[in-house]
Amino acid sequence: MKINFLKPIVLALLILGVFQLKAQDKIIQGVVTTFDSIVVIGADVQAKSSKLVVKTDTLGQFNITVSQSDKLKISAKGFITTHVKLNEKTKLVAVNLKLKPGDKAREYAVGYGYVKDAERLNAVSQMTSDDVDFSQYSNFYDLIRGRFAGVEVRANGDIIVRGVNSINSSSAALIVLDGVQVNQSVVSSLSPINIKSIDVIKDGSAAIYGSRGANGVVLIETKRGND
């Protein structure tokens, strides 16, 4: 009789324990950015306890179920993986990812869509071969001259974005061809008919390209086989 009497009590305690464990789980909201204000799209956010993985949306935001004292792992190609430790009071997580050094990291971050130029970077002007017949121009400099507001092409081949920024050092914009930094000699020999698109980044978002991006960045993408 005593055994039969104890069974319901043990069962009730087990059920209560399960509910208590479930009650310890909570939903955390967060946002993932880089350079403090540029959102990172499609970054992986993983909860250590459950191994659950969610991705950040087009606003860099995410929601994930975690335990009370869990740990989050935030990663994206081209960025340094970051770990965030949670506690009982944590309700919102803001993570600012650091970009890995090197051209390959920038290619992943921008070219592969983790940071979308058209959607997230400010003061970006673009010209594509669909908008303009590039074959009408003899060289790259003739192609961009007068096409972008605030962009000046000097006689020596320097591209100046929004005026001279430095007296002692060069004020020329950084030129990136298919993800690789190049000099004027490479650009001058580039045939306009082989160019797919040209982007000019004019504001602080160019910091993603390092100190040389302070004078602005000219991104050139050439046509590939499927183009």
N, C-alpha and C positions, 0 to 999 in steps of 0.2 A: 504493500500500500504506500509505503514511504517513497519507493522508487517511482511509482505512477504519479505521485503528488509532485515530485521534483521535476519531472519531464517538462511540464508546461512552463515552469519557472526558468529552466535552462534555455528552452526555446525562445522565451520572451527576451531573455538577456542577450542571446545571439542576434535576434532581430534588432534589438535596440542598439547593439554594437555596430551593426551594418549601417543603420541610419545615421549614427554618429560619425562614421567614417565618410559617408556620403556628404554629410553636412560640412565636413572640413574642406571639400572642394569648392572652388569659386571661379568666377569668370573675370579674367584680367583684360583690360583694354590698353592699347598702346599705339604708339606711332614711331616709325623708323625714318630718320632723315640722315643727310650727309651735309657737311658744311653748314650745320645749324638750321638751314631753312629749305634745302632741296630734298623733297621726299624720295624715298627709295621704294620702288614698285617691285613686287614679286619677291621680296626677301623672305627667307625661311625663318620661321619662329618655332622653336621646339621646346616643349616642356620636358624636363629631365625625368620626372616621376613616371609619366605615362608614355613618353616618346611620341606624343601627339605633335604633328607638324601642321602649321597653317602658314599661309602666305599673306603678305601685306597687299592691300588693294591699291587702286589708282591714287588714293590720297595718302598712301604710306601707312594706313591704319590696320589694326588687327584685333581680333578677340580670340582668347584661348582659355580653356579650362585647366586650372592648375590646383595643386594642393596648397595648404596654408604656408608652408615653408619650402616652396619649390625653387627651381632655378631655370631660367630661360636661356636658350642658346640662339642668337640671332646671326644669320650668315647670308651672304650673297656674293656671287662671283665678282672679283675685283675689289672686295672690301675685306678688312680685317674682322674675323669672327669675334663677337662680343658676348660675354656671359653676364647675366643680371640675376642677382640673388633676391628672392622675394621674402616677405614676412607677412604676418597676420594683417598689418595695416595697409599693405600695398594694394592700391586699386587701379592706378594708372602708371604705365611705364613709357618713358620717352627715351629713345636710344638714338645716339648720333654716331653713325658708323664712320670709321676712318678709311679713306681710300688707300689701297696698297700702292707702293711706289712702282713706277714703270709704265710704259706705253700699253702693255697687255692689260693691266688693270683698268686703265681708262677705256680701252676698247670694250671690255666686258661691261663696265658700268654704264657707258653711254650707248655704244653700238648694239648691245644685246638687250637693251630695254629696261635695265634696272633703274636707270635715270633717263627718262624720255625727254629729249630736247624740245620737241614740239609742245609737250604738255606741261613741263615743269620748269624749264630754264627760261629766265626772263631776258628780255632784250636780245632775242635771237632773230636774225633775218635770214631768210632762205631763198635760194633761187635754184630751180631744177631744170633739167633738159626738157621737161614737159611744158614748162612755162615759156622758155626762151629757146630759140634755135641756136644752139651753141656753135654750129658749123659755120655761121656767118662771120665769126670772129677769127682773126689770125693768131691770137695768142691769149693767154689767161688774163693778162692785165687789161687788154682792150675789152674783154668780156665783163669784168667787174667794174670797170670805170664808169661812175655815174649811176650804178645800179643799186647801191646801198647808201642810205642816208647816213651822213657822218663819217663815211669812209673815203679816204683820199689815197690815190696812187701816185707816189713820187716818181720823179724821173729816174732815180737810181734803183727803182724796183721795190722800195719800202712801201708797205701798206700801213697807213696810219688810221687808227680807229678813234674817233672823237678827239682829235687834236693831239698835240705833243704833250706827253706825260712826264718826260724827263729831259733835263738840259744836258747832263753829262753822259748818260748812257742812251742806248737806242730806244726809240719810241715805236719801232716797227712791231706790228702784230705778229704773233706766233702763227706759223703755217703748219697745218697737220694734214698730210696726204694719206688717206686710207689708214688712219691710226698711227702714222709715223711722222715725227717732226722732220721737216725738210727745210732747205734754204732756198734762196731766190733762184739759183741756177737750175734746180730741179723743176721749179714751177714755170720758169721761162721757157723750158723745153717741152712743157706739157701741152699737148694739142687739145683745144677746147672740145673737139668732137668726141674725145674719150672721157669727158667729164660727165658725171651723172647729176651731181648736186653740189652746191656751195652754200655753207652756213657761216655767218659771221656772229660771234658771241661778243657782246659789247660791255656787259656789266660784270658785277662781282662773281657771277656764276663761272666766269672763266678761270677762277681760282682752282678749279678742279684740275687744271693743267699746270699748276705750280706757279712759281714766281714769274716765269716768262709769259704767263697768261694775263699778267696785269695790264698789258697794252692791248688786250683783246686777242681773239683767236679766230683764224680763218680755217674752217674745216672743209676739205675737198674730198669728195668721194667719186672714184672713177667707176666706169661701167664694168660689169662682169659679163661672163659668158651668157647668162640668161637674160641680159639686158639688150 
